[in-house]
Amino acid sequence: MHLEANNIYFRYTSKTPFILKKVSFSIGEGERVGVVSPSGYGKTTLVKILAGYEKPTKGEVLLDGKPLDPKGILPVQLIPQHPESSVNPRWKMQKVLEEAGQLRSEVMSAMGIEPEWLDRYPRELSGGELQRFCVARALCADTRFLIADEISTMLDVITQAQIWRYILSEADRRGIGLVVVTHNPALAERVCARIVDLRDINHIEQEPK
Amino acid sequence: MDKQLAIKASGQRFGFNRRVRTVIISIFLLGIIIGIFIAGIFIGDDAMAVDFTRKGIRPSWEYPFGTDWLGRNMLLRTVKGLSISIMVGTVASAVSAVLATIIGIAAAMGSKWMDSAIGWLIDLVMGVPHLLLLILIAFACGRGLTGLLTGIAVTHWTGLARLVRAEVLQIRSQQYITISRRLGKSTGWILLHHILPHVLPQFVVGLVLLFPHAILHESSLSFLGYGLPPEQPAIGIILAESMKYLTGGMWWLAFFPGITLVLIVILFDKLGENLKTLLDPYSAHE
């Protein structure tokens, strides 16, 4: 499978400036690409468009040459930056996980998810614990591309290492393509085979504030 | 701070936390309301029984609410009247709340056009003075119970519909809804599993808080003669009839039915406030 974005333009309304201008990006099966740049160059916006969360103002996102299907399970899954806003606060964690299909105990143990957490509400878990659930949910059976938007920034190093080890082994095993958005150059170098700097591919004229 | 400490102290004295106490008070309030309702059902023709040997008796131990100019027992009439009011209030506010929820969700989930149309309708219903609209609708649907219920049901949904719409709009823009969609969930599934459970507390609280309005409007409509037929001992009818005898010094004819009506309204209002504390996501875990 192949995921590509062709000449993407994006702005929220016709009165606001472009956030992305003529951005092209592509990733193949099992590839690991890091996306870096200082804040304000549209990293999060780009990955949201890649994962079908936002529609580009101009340009297209193609998965194997076809546009993303708005219905059905999307093979491109995004793990957002803030786990707290990615789970329904009224659901127990069991239901959160089941939304992505059957529970798999090997995923849970590999992610360090304790069985008793399943019976809790999101507010009763810490950010790191919640993020493990979000990773497990995004790695559902149909996922071919995983986009990680600064998923480990707020975690302690041990948790970071644990989560990344699991993601990498799953990606290797299933041939999942990884897009890693990060501020951490060490992480990008360690995890990714190729690094893309948005300063080079995003053609917005003025410097973002 | 002092208040919080006081709440804590009083809770500890009885050995309950605030949640348990609120539940107990709510059940108690609900018990009173249901009790009055059931008592009213069992009072059959007694409330209508005319007995000229006991007409115009002041409130006494035998007749706590007195008797009227036909010798009818005012206590029985008042309880029967309250019972009718509670029944009318239940049906009207239930219909109204269901209507409000459906319309609110439709406005938030539907197209822009639908949202504007519903917004316009809400403004229209809210813009016309409430009682005037009620009288018009009750009159158009034929007076009596049907007209009354229709009138109250179709005029009281607006506030709750707005609330539900705002709530659904807010939920709809949450990130976990987008994630749910990308995990292949349909709009119907999201509505059922994400949105409805979130709106349910608003629905229940809105329903109970609609009660006082519905009951008061039922009474005022009946008082004005557009509501229930005069042979029904509804509170509005009792009050309207008593007007003629007030100048004759029979103050108890209006005083007791009036004050019990106010008490019932306050009971419902307190019940609604209690439910709100229990169900509101921000205070539910206190």
Interface residues (C-beta under 8 A of the other chain):
Chain A: A51 G52 Y53 P70 K71 G72 I73 L74 V76 Q77 L78 P80 H82 S85 S86 V87 N88 P89 R90 E99 A100 R137 C140
Chain B: Q174 Q175 Y176 T178 I179 S180 R181 R182 L183 G184 K185 S186 H194 P197 H198 P281
